[in-house]
Amino acid sequence: MNKEQMKGSAKEAAGKVQQKAGEMTGSTEHELKGKAREESGKMEKKAGDAKEHIKDDSSHRNKH
């Protein structure tokens, strides 16, 4: 797991918590900010996944 994957996962989790807190308190603003943070985390995680895939693919090519 690389840095982008870890940061993305943490941001996604924080967004879910913020969104749920907004729901529980009736704060639409916090719900929306939480959803945005969650989506940002998902994108960051996917970028990290892509980097990891490229790294794995290039290491396999170098072995052959």
N, C-alpha and C positions, 0 to 999 in steps of 0.2 A: 504494500500500500504506500503510495507516494503522498507528498505534502498536499497536493490539490485534492486528492481523494479524502484525506483526513479533514481538511478544512471544510470541504463541501459537505461531508457528513455531519460535522458539528454545526454548520450553519443551517443545514436542513432541519436538524433536531431542534435547534433554538427557535427556528421559525415556526415549527409545529407547536412548541410550548407557547410562544407569543400569540399565535393564532387562537389556541385553546383558551388562553387567559383572556383574550379579547372577547371571545364568545361568552365566557363565564361572567364577565363584568359588563357585558353589553356594549363594549367599545368597538365600534366598526373600524375605527382608525387602527387599533392594535391588531384586529383580525386581518386587515388588508396588509399592514406592514409585515405581519407574521407570514402571510402567504407569499409576499414578495421575497422575504428572506429565505423561505423554504425553497422557492423556485430558483433563486440565485444559488443556493447550496446544491441543488440538483444539477444545475448547469456546470458548476465548478467541479463537482464529483465526476460528471461525464467527461469533462476535459481531462481530468486526472486519469480516468479509465482509458481514454484514447492515448495519452502519453505512455501509460503502462503497457498498453497493447503494442504500440510502436516499439518501445524498448524491448519487450519480449520477442517481437518478431525479428528485430535486428540482431538480437543475441542468438536466435536460432539460425539465422542466415550466416552469421560469422562462424558458427560451429561446423557448417557443412561445406 
